[in-house]
Amino acid sequence: MAIEITLPRLGWSMEEGVFQSWLKNEGEEVKSGDPLFVLETDKAAQEVEATDSGILHIPANAPQSGEVTKVGRVLGYLLAPGEKPPAVGATSAAVAETPKDVADDQAAPQPVAVQAPSATPLAAVSTETPVSPRARRAAKNRGVDLSRVEPGGAGGRIREKDVMAVEVSSPGVGGQPVANLRRIIAARMMQSKQSTAPVTLHARCDASRLVLLRRELKEALGGDGVPSYNDIIAKVVARALAKHPMLASRWENDEIFMPESFNIGLAVDTEQGLLVPVIKDVGNLPLSAVSRKSRELIESARSRRISPQDLQGGVFTITSLGSFDIESFTPIINYPETAVLGIGSIFREPTEGEGGTIVFRDMMRLSLTFDHRVVDGAPAARFLQDVRQGVETPAIVLLANAPKA
């Protein structure tokens, strides 16, 4: 009996992914554990391995490269030697299917239901209008609304050349197609705002010793592998979370789940959009290991080589706009986490010194957004006080590790 190859759920919140390509050819033998196809999940692309063995059959309605595909959709089949493939349409996935890529003017035209990703403005096309796969991809890439395209193929079929003939508005004038990652980021931001009761607290702290510590580390290490401010603050946050673990808890289905370890996410700006790689068990890692891991994760995130595992498991997120000279901001909770810490830039500011004198110090502003359903204002404020104290006396992170959660 044919074994279905379906789109797997690779994360707790994953509902769809972008099918990229097959790693095996039609009719090729596949063994369990072989890399079978490439799937772009919510934040990373990865190879998906086969869980069974057999001869690969890719049906005519298999997804095309770059097509957004629902979890559970049948992508293909593994057959026994000599076994005939199931008839097209004999699938357990209740999602719209896409015809095989055929030449624009070949084969009899078939009406297809064009179910474009919500990220692209294509849903207005009539479900009775036949569209070639090449035309559909061209429309997606150019941001062309298929309802504006005049069919030129046999039987009223929209061809690729018909899409290419449509004039596209210049950037900033008309609607532009939204990348899959941008669409997912937007959905998660809205989910966070709608599913939490966010409150933001701001604190001002003296970062003079933080600046001095990093300068001394830079001199000692010769500029190689120097921990960043974010690395040091991640250790400070882990110590504070050990005292206030509710800030690292999760609210799910009217239950609060406490963390097993302090896995801290670092928001990273990439060309494709915001990614949050996670450093596991920060409280029990030395600062040097935190620094090394953060560099690896940031590099992987920006090169789009990061694995989904490195984007999961976070219990608290740190996000910084200090490199853009932003003093303070209101960060959004990385749902379903409970809190996120925003780090502003370090500024030289006049402050009162001994005897009423005016001295200039390196000052930093911290912004903590927390879910008021889980934590009240006073406990959140005490956590932020401990973080501020840690920033003002950062050498403590070099002495000992924080206890486990």
C-alpha positions, 0 to 999 in steps of 0.5 A: 500500500502506498505510503503518504508523504505529508507536510510535517508539523515542525513547531508547536505553532506551525500551520503551514510551510513553504515547499522548496524542492525535492531532494530525490527524483521521481522513481528514485529509491528512498530509504528511511532517514534519507533527506527527502525534501527542503521545507521553509518553516516559519523562520528557517529552511531545512531538509526533511528526512524520510520516515519510511522506505520505498520508490518515490512518486511525485503526483501531478498535484504536488506543490511547486517550489515556493508554494505555501503548503498546509501542514498535513498536505500529501506531497507524494508517495512511497511505493513498493516495487511495481506498485501503481500510484494512487489516482490523482485526487486520492489524498487525505489532505483537505487542502487545495491542490496544484496541477503539475507544471505543464507548458502554457499551451499544452494539455487540455485546460482545467479549471483550478481553485487558485488558493494563493497565500494570504501574503499575496493579493491573488485571492480575487481571481475566479475559482473558474479561471484556469491558470498555468502554474508558470503564470501563478508563480510569475504573478506571485513573484511580480505581485500581480493580481490575477483578476487583472490578467486577460487570459490569452490561452486556449479555453480562457487559460491564463498563461505566463506571458499574459501575466508578464504583459500586465504593468506592475506599479512602481514601489511605493505606489501599489501593493507589494507582495509580502515575504513569507517570513514577514507575513509570519512575523506580522501574524505572531506580533498580532497574536502577542498583542491579542493574547497577552495583557502587556505592560511595559516598565522603564528603568534607567541604570548606570552602565559605567561598570558595564562599559569598563568590564567590556573594555577590560575583556577586550584588552585581555582577549585582544579583540578576539571573542569579546563578549557583547553587551547583550551577552553580558546582559543575558547572563545578568538576566539569567541570574535575575530569572533564577530569583523571579522564575515567573518572568520565564513562565508560560501561560497556555490553556489557562495553565502556567508552566514553569521553566526547566532551564533559562533558555534566552532568545536574542532578537536578531535583525536579518535581511529577511526579517526578525529572527530570535535564536535561543541560547540554551541554559544561559544560567549555567554557561560561563560568559565565554560560552554564552558569547561563543554560542550567540556569535554562532547563532547570529551568523547562522540566522543572518545567513539563513542556515539556522536550524528550527531547533535553534529557534525554539525553546526560549523562555525569555527574549532580549532585544536591543536597538542600542546600535541605532542610538535608540534610548528606549522603546516598547518591545513586544512579547515573544508569545507565548513567553511572559516577558521581553527585555528591551535594551537601549543605547548607552549615552553619556549623561550628566548625573549628580556626583559626590558633594553635589558635583555634576559628573558624566556617566554612561547611562542605559535605559531598560524596558521590560514588557510583561504579561500582566495575566501571569505577573503583577506589576510589583514582582515585575518591577522587582525583577527589573530592579535586579536586572538593573543592579546586575547591569550596574555591577556586571562583574558578578557574571564572571564569578559564578553561574546562576542556579538552575530553574 
